[in-house]
């Protein structure tokens, strides 16, 4: 059996990126980062929706994202898989 994988980055309890694609309904470049973040799905909402279409959470890891010398942020990455559709 073959699988496909989905890697999700979460920030402040929201899924912000999935396989590198922004998940918010308001673009990150909108000028108001808080409004853009708030437009992303909450983690439990995202997982419930993903589960309905066959995705299964297989693990989660903490990751530190560094932006220059003085700014870093802890994120959680979620790894999901499902059988590959042919």
C-alpha positions as CSV (number, residue, x, y, z in Angstrom):
1,X,0.0,0.0,0.0
2,X,1.2,3.5,-0.8
3,X,0.5,6.6,1.2
4,X,0.4,10.4,0.7
5,X,1.5,12.7,3.5
6,X,0.4,16.1,4.7
7,X,2.7,18.3,6.9
8,X,0.9,21.0,8.8
9,X,2.4,23.9,10.7
10,X,0.4,25.3,13.6
11,X,0.8,28.6,15.4
12,X,-1.2,29.8,18.4
13,X,-3.6,26.9,18.1
14,X,-4.3,27.4,14.4
15,X,-3.1,25.5,11.3
16,X,-1.3,28.1,9.3
17,X,0.4,26.1,6.5
18,X,-0.3,22.6,5.0
19,X,2.4,21.3,2.7
20,X,3.7,24.9,2.4
21,X,0.3,26.4,1.5
22,X,-1.3,29.2,3.6
23,X,-4.5,27.9,5.1
24,X,-6.1,31.3,6.1
25,X,-9.0,32.8,4.2
26,X,-7.2,36.2,4.5
27,X,-3.8,36.4,2.8
28,X,-0.8,36.6,5.0
29,X,0.3,39.7,3.0
30,X,-2.9,41.6,3.9
31,X,-1.0,43.9,6.2
32,X,-2.7,42.7,9.4
33,X,-0.9,39.6,10.5
34,X,-3.3,39.0,13.5
35,X,-6.4,39.1,11.2
36,X,-4.7,36.8,8.7
37,X,-3.8,34.4,11.6
38,X,-7.3,34.5,12.9
39,X,-8.6,33.4,9.5
40,X,-6.8,30.1,9.8
41,X,-8.7,27.1,11.0
42,X,-8.3,26.0,14.6
43,X,-6.3,22.8,15.0
44,X,-9.3,20.6,16.1
45,X,-11.4,22.0,13.3
46,X,-8.7,21.2,10.8
47,X,-8.2,17.7,12.1
48,X,-11.9,17.0,12.1
49,X,-12.2,18.1,8.5
50,X,-9.1,16.2,7.4
51,X,-10.3,13.1,9.1
52,X,-13.6,13.2,7.2
53,X,-11.6,12.9,3.9
54,X,-9.4,10.1,5.1
55,X,-6.4,11.8,6.7
56,X,-5.0,10.2,9.9
57,X,-2.7,12.0,12.4
58,X,0.5,10.0,12.8
59,X,2.7,12.2,14.9
60,X,3.4,15.8,16.0
61,X,6.6,17.6,16.8
62,X,7.7,20.9,18.3
63,X,9.8,23.1,16.0
64,X,11.5,26.4,16.7
65,X,11.3,28.9,13.9
66,X,14.0,31.6,14.1
67,X,13.6,35.0,12.5
68,X,16.9,36.8,13.0
69,X,18.9,36.9,16.2
70,X,16.3,38.0,18.7
71,X,13.0,36.5,17.5
72,X,12.0,32.8,17.6
73,X,8.7,31.1,17.8
74,X,7.7,27.6,18.9
75,X,5.4,25.9,16.4
76,X,3.9,22.4,16.3
77,X,4.1,20.4,13.1
78,X,1.4,17.8,12.5
79,X,2.1,14.8,10.2
80,X,-0.9,13.1,8.6
81,X,-1.2,10.3,6.1
82,X,-3.8,8.5,4.1
83,X,-3.8,5.7,1.5
84,X,-2.8,7.1,-1.9
85,X,-5.7,7.5,-4.3
86,X,-5.0,6.0,-7.8
